[in-house]
């Protein structure tokens, strides 16, 4: 049984959102506590942990925007 394109997109977006939920807080300790003396906790003058969280929050926002654009339909549509 073949899935419709909207079903495949929905499965992909759910999987991507679940990955973002797991990866957001995941390696935070390694980013806060660098392992070696040459590891800098900053990237472009911004803490790496902040950038990591911002990246995964933007992935989640992108998933919600894509679902709103292509999957979620109102009653009148």
HELIX and SHEET records of a PDB file:
HELIX    1   1 UNK A    5  UNK A   26  1                                  22    
HELIX    2   2 UNK A   28  UNK A   32  1                                   5    
HELIX    3   3 UNK A   48  UNK A   70  1                                  23    
SHEET    1   A 2 UNK A  42  UNK A  43  0                                        
SHEET    2   A 2 UNK A  46  UNK A  47 -1                                        
END                                                                             
